[in-house]
Amino acid sequence: MPESPIRKLVPFAEDAKKRGVDVIHLNIGQPDIKTPRVALDAVKNNDIEVLEYSRTEGTEAYRDKLTSYYKTRGIKIDSGDIVVTTGGSEALAFAMGCIADPDDEIIIPEPFYANYNGFATAHGIRVVPVASGMDTNFALPPLAQFESRITPKTRAILICNPGNPTGYLYSKDEIRQLAAMVKKHNLFLIADEVYREFTYDGKIHYSILQEEGMEQHAIMIDSVSKRYSMCGARIGCLVSRNMEIVRTAIKFAQARLSPPTFALLASEAALDTPQSYFDAVIEEYSSRRNHLIEDLRRVEGVQVAMPQGAFYCIAALPLEDAEKFARWLLEEFTYEGSTVMVAPAAGFYATEGLGRNEVRLAYVLQKERLRKAVRILDVALKTYKD
Ligand SMILES: Cc1ncc(COP(=O)(O)O)c(C=O)c1O
């Protein structure tokens, strides 16, 4: 199993904290946004006497209510198209298990959410990357590059939209191009849409489930973790109109019995969260993004693409090995008692050597904290000897 590049520096951060250093975490996507009150209240105020297993694919009530939520996002599905999972993570693992046998291949534009590597490895699947780059803001690479990598073992193309770690939001046109390609080659298109709500500058997310003619090909991955700042609830889902996929995913789900019952209650209640909550959260993230990117662009030698969604960006640093630098930040450097923790980006690429000078930064902290973090990075880059 590959180690999570996001978590492998944690022991160094813990040591720094023990030495009294204030570590500013730009490395993980744990939002500081409050979970909606309705969700927390549903767990507090109930008269459950036996905390039973729930239904394998999630309660009827929750799946029904989810269909109404998706309708508000322009996605028309039935409750029978949904398998509720223990986080989007489990939905990703189920999706891979459903479509591929050991030695099969999945094509993924890189950089990508590093845990895709872990899920693929667990299923014996080979990840075949197609590189996207900072020069195009990490847009969809030309289709020819995907097509040149399709082999008899290719089962799917996996995208993350909006992207972690790139913040790139695929346009309707890009989704259409991908849809046409997977139909032509009879592949699945798996779209990880866990950041659907977080799009900026008035841009609108286009789901693969909105694209007609994709009934047999589309598998969508979702989660309450980011939408309602409920990462600890561990509820997500897999959605597909392809009933063979749904039936197979349910078999995987039966093996782990059920999703967590309390978290289901919270997730069902969270669906009553008013739009005003999202408006405020999106405004907050958008303003944090603007501050962070503006500040980073002022740091000598740093290059950063403008994210249009999610809450991450990839920054290229003026050095060779960002992992060494990230470790040095935690082990040897402080500025006015603080340092920053970043996620080295090489672990988000499958191609050896790519992303070595890049880091992923998450803007899930208050603006003042983000400002301070960039000041520290600036001084650190001037001090560091590569
Ligand atoms: C792109 C992406 N997909 C899936 C997940 C998994 O989320 P969870 O298992 O908390 O739903 C994450 C978590 O950070 C993510 O960034």
PDBQT file of the ligand as one rigid body, heavy atoms in Angstrom, charges set to zero:
ROOT
HETATM    1  C1  LIG A 401     -11.403  14.335  -3.899  1.00  0.00    +0.000 C 
HETATM    2  C2  LIG A 401     -11.831  13.614  -2.694  1.00  0.00    +0.000 A 
HETATM    3  N1  LIG A 401     -12.574  12.523  -2.820  1.00  0.00    +0.000 NA
HETATM    4  C3  LIG A 401     -12.973  11.817  -1.776  1.00  0.00    +0.000 A 
HETATM    5  C4  LIG A 401     -12.611  12.196  -0.502  1.00  0.00    +0.000 A 
HETATM    6  C5  LIG A 401     -13.036  11.317   0.623  1.00  0.00    +0.000 C 
HETATM    7  O1  LIG A 401     -13.909  11.939   1.458  1.00  0.00    +0.000 OA
HETATM    8  P1  LIG A 401     -14.758  11.189   2.581  1.00  0.00    +0.000 P 
HETATM    9  O2  LIG A 401     -14.350   9.788   2.659  1.00  0.00    +0.000 OA
HETATM   10  O3  LIG A 401     -14.503  11.961   3.821  1.00  0.00    +0.000 OA
HETATM   11  O4  LIG A 401     -16.166  11.357   2.104  1.00  0.00    +0.000 OA
HETATM   12  C6  LIG A 401     -11.836  13.331  -0.299  1.00  0.00    +0.000 A 
HETATM   13  C7  LIG A 401     -11.417  13.749   1.040  1.00  0.00    +0.000 C 
HETATM   14  O5  LIG A 401     -10.655  14.652   1.256  1.00  0.00    +0.000 OA
HETATM   15  C8  LIG A 401     -11.436  14.066  -1.434  1.00  0.00    +0.000 A 
HETATM   16  O6  LIG A 401     -10.683  15.154  -1.326  1.00  0.00    +0.000 OA
ENDROOT
TORSDOF 0
